[in-house]
Amino acid sequence: MFETIAFDGDDTLWHNEIIFQDTQALLYKMLKPYADEEVILQELSKIERSNLPLFGYGITGFILSMIETALEISGGQIPQAKIQDIINSGKEMLEAPLELLPDVRSTLEELIDSYNLLLISKGDLMHQMNKVELSGLAELFSIIEIVPEKNKHTYKKIFHKHEIMPSSFMMVGNSMRSDILPILEIGGSAVYIPYHVTSHVETIANEDIPSDRFWQLESFQELPQLLSLLHQV
């Protein structure tokens, strides 16, 4: 039924968003004299989304958006030392240790003999490749694609490049916007494994997915059992 299974990286194979959330909390504390948390989040979300075409996804764009938000919320009154604190927090994010999610490696090792495993991750090329190296998982993937955006056009290019048939392809990820909906739209199958927090740039309105090519799991280790059941159908 399936020949190729592709995996998202951030918050599917390893923890990522929690680092952004922790840094975001520092911004809330820093800007508390100027606005409440909800106002700060709305402004940061607006600025970060508007900056995506310029800076893309990743820590660099996030930190620049935080600086812009701090200047906007404070009316330009935030001290220079606070701006330096934001910059330093970005450096700490880049140097943060990488932690795999539970059962990721053992599950991939269980699947590698039966499927062609791909990694399709989104974000800054250098930082994403560094994460792949730190994860120790590179040897388990036949193909690693780092892309600036995930949409149906991106996936179509990958399918064409590697001669993949959508009907034999499954994508596993934590983002409805990036990992699930585009794949279903072009005829592939998708497995959604939610992470406990979601980036505001990845959130979408609740959407019913009436598809027999979509499944939701609670944990990564449930994937082999799902695949076994699907092959029995």
Secondary structure, DSSP 8 states (H G I E B T S, - for coil): --SEEEE--BTTTB--HHHHHHHHHHHHHHTTTT--HHHHHHHHHHHHHHHHHHH-SSHHHHHHHHHHHHHHHTTT-S-HHHHHHHHHHHHHHHT----B-TTHHHHHHHHTTTSEEEEEEES-HHHHHHHHHHHT-GGG-SEEEEES--SHHHHHHHHHHHT--GGGEEEEES-IIIIIHHHHHTT-EEEE---SS--TTT---------TTEEE-SSGGGHHHHHHHHHH-
